Amino acid sequence: MSGFVDRAQLHAKGGDGGAGAVSFRREAHVDKGGPDGGDGGGGGDVWLVADTNHSSLLEFTDHPFRRATDGAHGQGKRKHGAAGVDLIVAVPVGTSVKTLEGQQLCDLAVAGDRFLVAEGGEGGHGNARFGSNRRRAPTFAEQGERGEERWCDLELRLAADVALIGFPNVGKSTLLSRVSAAKPKVADYPFTTLVPHLGVVRVGERPGRPGEATEFVMADVPGLIEGAAEGRGLGHEFLRHVERARVLCVMLDLSEGAPATPQRQHEVLLFELAAHLPELADRPCVVVGSKCDVAAHGSDVSLVELAVSSQRGDNLDVLVNRLAELVTGARNAEAATASATPRVHRPRTEEVEVHRRADGAFEVTGRAAVRAVGLSDLTDIGALDELHRRLERLGVDRALARAGARDGDDVLIGSVALTWASGHGADVELEAGRPSRARRTKRGEGSSGGG
């Protein structure tokens, strides 16, 4: 696992929606054919999916950008644009997604879990959608909505059955290499393990009868020292990999060169685990004395449940059988209380809300309101009329009135600034540079623009 990476960033961009078309039916011998502009296609979504075939976030370190395809524009003759293709981004099981500010968005803990990290924009309606008895020839269509765009922090917490916990150079890597096919670096100096290593352990396997074997995943976590939960040493970076472990194997160094007595090692390790996550104190645990072949004379082993030697192989079979028993019990308990059915995580829909800003202006939030403004062609009086009706249906007028908005107050919706006029519509101008103003005072009345 030399390329192991457990922290990375992701920039996800949903596809932009296609614009609706402005078109009128033009055929021989067909008088006043009417509008026939097609709708634009919706942009593709970006999904994160937990996949057991991935074990690291390495691919995001040099290429954090992921973008779905855009929707196609609508055309005449009511031809709708094709929808963009969703982008599936595979991540390791156990990946949590957070905002750059640290807010938890989701936890992909089960294989197949999905999270909609960036939603594609809606396609705009063509002018055929706006035809009515009152408006026979609409000359406007909706623009395509821009796809959602966001930066996220990805953090991987390994989903291992057993986590090996101990001081540096206690023999965790050697034990893993003896009971599994994993080949971590083994050397006679502290902090040889700089990244977590995983190994698959099989217990009770018999020739020709593989179904009787118990299989579990063991994780070798970098060594912990006193103060690890507060950032000391190397292990503090990997304490989160212990969180998902069903069983803890606490290893105490019994040799002459141990950095502390077995009692002191046990005390420090349990304190650091509890300081990082209090729930770890209730996790099934086996306390193992390591290096029993070179144990210090007269050392107190009252806390040790089982003394092992990874070099000579003393009690390794007993240890893995004990761990397999605890793992099986933990799995059965989880199966009785939880479902392994993959979950689909979607961001919560934002309700339309009104907030008073420090400068006295009112800001309307909520995707429905921002989408209504973003899709509208603010240069066309018909589109403005449709926008005002849409905002009214969303309850924006009532929300502004409840918030205390008065005639002449500034109202911001997305990138658009409006001047509030209760019962008479609003003046509208683009906030970015404010290049133009489109005025609408009363429904059905004309408009005027200024540079």
QUIQUI-V340639 format. One record per run of one state. SS is the DSSP state (H for helix, E for strand, L for the rest). FROM is the first residue (numbers start at 1). LEN is the number of residues. If there is no record, write none. Layout:
BEGIN
ss=SS from=FROM len=LEN
ss=SS from=FROM len=LEN
END
This chain:
BEGIN
ss=L from=1 len=6
ss=E from=7 len=7
ss=L from=14 len=10
ss=E from=24 len=1
ss=L from=25 len=10
ss=E from=35 len=1
ss=L from=36 len=10
ss=E from=46 len=6
ss=L from=52 len=7
ss=H from=59 len=4
ss=L from=63 len=2
ss=E from=65 len=3
ss=L from=68 len=7
ss=E from=75 len=1
ss=L from=76 len=3
ss=E from=79 len=1
ss=L from=80 len=7
ss=E from=87 len=6
ss=L from=93 len=2
ss=E from=95 len=4
ss=L from=99 len=5
ss=E from=104 len=5
ss=L from=109 len=5
ss=E from=114 len=5
ss=L from=119 len=8
ss=H from=127 len=4
ss=L from=131 len=18
ss=E from=149 len=8
ss=L from=157 len=5
ss=E from=162 len=5
ss=L from=167 len=5
ss=H from=172 len=8
ss=L from=180 len=17
ss=E from=197 len=7
ss=L from=204 len=2
ss=E from=206 len=1
ss=L from=207 len=2
ss=E from=209 len=1
ss=H from=210 len=3
ss=L from=213 len=1
ss=E from=214 len=7
ss=L from=221 len=7
ss=H from=228 len=3
ss=L from=231 len=4
ss=H from=235 len=8
ss=L from=243 len=4
ss=E from=247 len=7
ss=L from=254 len=1
ss=E from=255 len=1
ss=L from=256 len=6
ss=H from=262 len=15
ss=L from=277 len=1
ss=H from=278 len=5
ss=L from=283 len=1
ss=E from=284 len=7
ss=L from=291 len=1
ss=H from=292 len=3
ss=E from=295 len=1
ss=L from=296 len=10
ss=E from=306 len=2
ss=L from=308 len=1
ss=E from=309 len=1
ss=L from=310 len=4
ss=E from=314 len=1
ss=L from=315 len=1
ss=H from=316 len=22
ss=L from=338 len=6
ss=E from=344 len=2
ss=L from=346 len=7
ss=E from=353 len=4
ss=L from=357 len=5
ss=E from=362 len=4
ss=L from=366 len=1
ss=H from=367 len=9
ss=L from=376 len=5
ss=H from=381 len=14
ss=L from=395 len=1
ss=H from=396 len=8
ss=L from=404 len=6
ss=E from=410 len=4
ss=L from=414 len=2
ss=E from=416 len=5
ss=L from=421 len=5
ss=E from=426 len=5
ss=L from=431 len=6
ss=E from=437 len=4
ss=L from=441 len=6
ss=E from=447 len=4
ss=L from=451 len=1
END
